[in-house]
Amino acid sequence: MLRAPIGMLMKRENSLRLGFFVPLQLCARGDTKQTTPPEQGESPMKKTTTMKTAIEKILAELNQLDAFKHSESFAIKIENEGYMPLSIERHGKAITITHYFEQNGDLVPDPDLEFVDLGQEDWLPVAIQHSNGFYIRAAGQDENGNWRYKPRAMKDLQRFSRMWARNLLAQGFARGSIAYSES
């Protein structure tokens, strides 16, 4: 297993504390406007509609979309033979999409992808956790309530989110059965 030298880990840790997060500004139509130089890449919100669209399609097919959109708190577990159950939760503006498996009596997320609904066209992916303990937070709010993000981590989350969204639809979760629902 490759390990980074202690100095490199300290340098990375310090870069996060010293403001590695880049400011994120939302435009009226739901896109984002970066306050960083253009050479740093595309908008962090580009193409994130895919997971929102996939989840809305799944919930619409299961007649749960209205409850999801209009409830402050919502949870559903969808079973689909041959795949791990899919859990979709909403708590205020926080949305989590998760596959869980059971190990030694504990539920283990594989993965757990967290979004924030900023009331725009897209959900902002903010964090992911895998079953091996890998966790990364790509976005968060500063002390003034402004959203900031890590460009590379955001790009990775978006890429993973788009791939997983396509897989959920291809695997037929819209035709799955509801094992649990609460709103």
N, C-alpha and C positions, 0 to 999 in steps of 0.2 A: 504494500500500500504506500502510495506517495504521500509524504507529509511536507507541508510548507515549513521553512525555518521559522523559529520563534519571532525573529525580527520582522518577517513578512506578515505574520499574523497580527503582530502589534501594529504594523503600518496600516493594514486593512482596517483593523478595529478603530484606529485613530481617524482614518479617513471618513468612517461613518459618523463618528462623533463630531467631526469638524465640518459637517454639512455636505456630505457626499450626495444627499438628497437634492434633487433639482426642483425648483418651483413648477407647479402645474396650474395653469389657468384654464377654466372652461369658457368656451365661447357660447353664445346664445343658441346655436344650432346643435350643440352637443359635442362638437369636436374640441380639441384642446389646443391651446397655444402655449408653446414653450417659451420660457424667458431665457433660454440658453441659446448659444450661437447655433445657426442652422446646420453646421457641419456635424453636430452631435446626433443627427438622425431624424427619423419621423416622429410624429406626434405619438405619445404613449397610448392614446386611446384608439388609435386607428385599428380597425378590424376586430375590436373586442365584442362587437354585436353578436358574433357567432354563438357564444355560450348563452347569452340572453335569449336569442332567437330559438336555440335548441331547447332550452328549458321551457320557454313559453309554448313551443309546439308540443312537447311532452305533456305538460300540464293541461293544455287545451284538449288534447286527445283523451285525457283522463278526467275531464270536466272539473279541474281544480284551479284553472287559471284565475278566475274571478276571486276566489278565496286567497290565492297567493298575492294578487295585486292589491287587494283591499284590506288585508289583515295586517296589523302591526306585528303579529307573531304567527308564524306558519311553519308546519313541519309535515313532511310526507316521506314515507319509505316505500319505494317501488321495487317489487321483485320481478325478475325476468329470468326465466329458466336458462341455466348455462352461464350466468354472470353474477357477480357480486351484487347485492342489493344497492340501490341508489337512494341516497338521502338528500333531500332538498330542504333547506331551512331558511327562514327569513325572520330576523329580529330587528325591527325598525328598518334601518337602511343597510344593515349587514346581511349578506346572503352567503350561505355556504353550500357547496355541492360536494358530496362525499360518497365514496365507496367505503364500506366497512367490512372487515372480516373478523372472526372471533378467534382468539388465541389465548389459551389457558383461562377462559372465562371472561377475558377482556375484549372490548371492541377496539380494533386497531384501524385507524384511517389509512386508506391506500387508494388515492390521495384524498386530501381535504383541501379544497380550493376556496378561498374566501374572496368575496367581491364586496364593493360598496355601491349602492344605487344612489347616484348623485342627482337623480331626477332628469337625466339627459337620455339620449338615445341608447347609450351604452352603459354597461356596468364597468366599474374600475376594478381590475384584479389587484388585490393588495397583498395576499400571502398564500403560501402553499406548504403543506406538510405531507410527507410520505411515510410509509410504514417503517422505514429504516431510521426514522427520527430526523431526517433531513427537513429543515424548516428554513424558509426565507421570507422576509417581509420586503416587498418591493415598493410599497407606498404607505404613507401615513400623514397625519396632520401635525403641523408644528404648534407651538404654544399659542399662536394667534388664530388657529383654525384653518390655516392655508394648507392645501394638499401639496405634498412633495413626494418625489419618487426617485428611485435608483434606475437610471436608463437601461442598463444591461439586464438587471433583474426583471424590470417591467417587460422588456422584449421577450425574455424567456417565458414569463408567465403568460403573455399573450399567445405565444406560439403553442405552448402546451394547452392552453384553454381552447384554442381553435381546433387542435387535433382531437382533444377529448370530446368536444361538442359534436364533431363529425362522427366520432365513434359511438357516442350515446344514441344518436339518431340511427346509425347503421345497425346497431345491435338491437334495435326495436324496443327501446324503453318506453316509447309512446304507446306500445301495445302491451306493456307490462301490467301487473296487477298491484293494486294498492294494498300493502300489508299494514300500513299505519298512516293515519292522517289526523292532524290537529290544526285548527285555526281559531 
